[in-house]
Amino acid sequence: MSRFIRQLWHFGVEQALSCLFPVIIFAALLLFQLVPIPYVPRYDAMLIVCIAAQWIMLRTKLETWDELKVICVFHLIGLALEIYKVQMGSWTYPQDAYTKIAGVPLYSGFMYASVASYLCQAWRRLDVELRRWPRSYFTIPLGAAIYLNFMTHHFWWDLRWVLTVLLFIVFLRTVVTFRVKDARYGMPLTLSYLLIGFFIYVAENIGTFLGAWRYPNQEASWNLVSLGKLSSWFLLVIVSFIIVAQLKHVKKGLEEPAGPAKGTTGAAIEK
């Protein structure tokens, strides 16, 4: 039992360190709600905090240049989705700001980037490996279809449940393993998607409570985000995971010395 507690404690510490950037974002949201900065709109202050946090994490080596590149990619992808969703009336950013584009504050992209930050940090800290990762010609189109469905469902069929069935088929054999001190553990990859998606849903409720953004049904007073959003976060985590995994796969291929071709069946994508 004592070994189990030690392992659980170490796992919790590594997870907490991996969540550093998301924690900074939520702490800043709470701080600026309680203590407004004179003459500086809240959303603009959040952008300054996010940029400063990334700079400090990079300088202190809590984050690597490769991880920062991934975070920047997610910022752009998230910002594009935010602009589209706000224009479609899915949610709003009711407060004024100088750094708004089409009604969306620039800091909002960092909320998506914080998911990438967590994935990259946890991948490195826990020595994550993916066993039996599907071929790219399955994962890349699936990830693109999930992302596009977030936009197209406003004027076409919502294919989220079709895509959910497909992803369970595509990732049926895939296992994620991670190291806690001297032991390695594993779980089905789809289970990890569900767990991460659930915690993002919890974070979303905290974010809307702190006024980071508002859904239409929260304009009059705050209430819990619809449980239906769990499926959205589940799918978004998959897109995030696919992007990070593919980038790591590409990097690993570039770093390997040229030589005889190796079989890839059952191989792990390592950090």
N, C-alpha and C positions, 0 to 999 in steps of 0.2 A: 504493500500500500504506500509506503514512504517513497518508493521509486516512482510510482504512478503520480504522486503529488508533485515530486520534483520535476518530472517530465511535463506535467500539466502547467506548472509554474513557468518553466522555461519557454514552453510553447506560447503561453499568454504574454510573456515579456516580449518575445519576438514579434508577435502579432501587434502588440501595442506600439512598438517601435515602427512597424510597417505602416501603421495608421497615423503617423506623425503629421503629415500634411493635411489629411482630412480633419484631424483634431484642431489644428491651427485655424482652419477655416471656420469651424463651428465656434471655437473660442472667440474669434474676432467678431462673428455675427452677434454673439451674446454681449460682448464688450461694447460694441457700437450701438446696440439697442439700449443698454443701460447708461452708457456715457457717450452721447453724441459729440462729434468733433465740430466745433464752430466753423462755419463757412466751407466745410468739406462734406459733400453728400456721402451718405453711408455706402452706396455702391462704389463710389470712387475710392473711399478709404479701404474697402475690401480688396480692390484691385491692387492698391499699393502694398497691402499686407501679403497678398498672394505672391506678388513679384519678389518682395523682400524675403519671404520664407523660402522661395525656390533658390534665391541667390545664396542665402545663408546655408541651406542644406547642401548646396553644391560646394561652397567654399570649405565647409567643415567635413566634406566627404561622406556625409550621410546619404548623399545621392551622387550617382555617377553621371558623366556626360551622356552616355547611352540612354540612361533612364530619363534624363532631361529631354532628350530628343523625342522619346516615346510620349512624354507628357505634353510636349508641344503639339505633336500630331493629334492627340486626344483633345487638346484645347480647341483646335481648329474644327475637328469633327463635331465636338459638342456644341461649339458656338453656332455652327451652321444649322444644327438640329434645333437649337434654342430659337434662333431667328425665325425658322419655319413654323415652329410650334406656337410661338407668340403671335405671329401673323394669322395663324389659323384659330386663335382664341382658346388654345388648350390651357394656358395659364398666363399670368401677367407679372410684370415687375413694376409695382405701383409707384415706387419712389422715384424722384428726379435724380439725374446724374449727368455729368458732363461726358462720361465715357460710355454712352449708350449708342448702339447701332440698331436701327429699326426696332426700338423699344426694348432692346436686350443689353444689359450692362456687360462690359467686357469681362468682368470677373467671373461671370457665370460659366465660361468655358473651363475655368479652373476646377469647378465642381465635378465635371466629367474627368478632368485631368487627375483629380485626386483619386479616382478609382484606378487609373493607370499607375499612379504613384504607389498605391497599396499593392497592386499586383506585382510590380517590378521589385519593390522592397521585399515582399514576402517570398518572391521567387529566389532572390539572392540570399536572404537570411536563413531560409529553411531549405535551401538546396533542392528546389522543386525539380522534379523530372516528370515527363509525360510518357507513359508507356502505351504503345500501339496508337500513336497519334494518326488520325486519318490523312489521306493524301490531300495535297493542296487543292486539287481540282474538285474536292468535296467541300472543304472548309471555307475557302475563299468565296465561292458563289453563295454558300449558305450565310456567311456573315454579311455579305453585301445585300442579300435578299432581306435579312432581318432588319438591317439599318434602313433600307428603302421602304420597308413596310411601315415603319414609324411615320413616314410621310404620306405614302400612297393610300393608307387606310382611310384618309379623310374624304377621298373621292372615288375609291374603288373598294373591293372586298378586303376585309381585314383577314390576313392570312396567318395571324400569329399562331393559331392552333395547328394549322398545317405545318408551319415551320417548326413548331415544338415537336411534333411527331417525327419530322425529318431529322431533327438534331439528336433525338434519342436513338434513332437508327444509326446515324453517322457516328455518334460517340458511344455506341453500345459497349464496345470492347476497351475503350480508353480509360486508363487508370492514372490518377495523379498521385505521386509519392512525394514525401517530404521528410526531412531529417530533423529530429529533435535530439540534440546532443549526439550520443553515439548510436541512436536507434533510428530506423527508417520505418515510416508508416505509410499507408495508402488508403485510398477510397475511390469509388467511381467518380469520374470527372463531373458527370451530371449532378451528383450530390453536392459537390463543391460549388457548382453554379447556383444551386438552390440556396445553400447556406449564405453565400456572399450576397445574393439577391435579397434575401430576407434582411440582412443587416443594413443594406443600402436603403431598403424600405423604412426601417426604423430611423435611419439618418434623415430620410426625406421628411418624415413626420417632424423631426426636430428642426429641420431647415424651414419648413413652412410655419412652424410655431414661432420661430425667430424672425419671420418676415423676409426670408431670403427670396421667396417668390410666393405667389398665391394661385390656387386653383379657383375656378369660378364659384364653386360651392363654399369657398372659404372667405369670400369677400365680406360678408356681414359679420361672421365670427369664425374663429378657428375650430376645426374638427378634424378627426383622423382622416388621413388620406385613404381613399377607397382601396380595399383589399385587391381589387382588380389590377392595381398598379404593380402588384407583386410579379405578375406575368411579364409586365414591361421591363422591370428591373432584371428579372431572370434572363430575358432575351438580350438586354443590353450588356449584362455581364458576359454572355457568350461572345458577343461581338468584341468586347474588350479583350477577352481571353484569347480569341482567335488572332487578333492583331498582335498582341504581345508574343504569343507562341510563334507566329509566323516570322516576326522580326528576329526572335532569338534563333529560330531555325536557319534563317538567312545568314545571320552573323556567324553562327557555328560553321556553316558551310564555307564562308569566306575565310575563317580562321584556320580551317583544316588544311594541311599541306596537300599538294596535288599528289595523287597516287592511284593505285588500282581502285576501281569503283567498288563500293561496299553495299551490301544489301541493307535496306532500310526497314524491312518488316520487323515490327516489334522493337525498334530502336527507340531510345529515349531522347527527347529534346532537352538538353541540359542547359544550365545557365551559361 
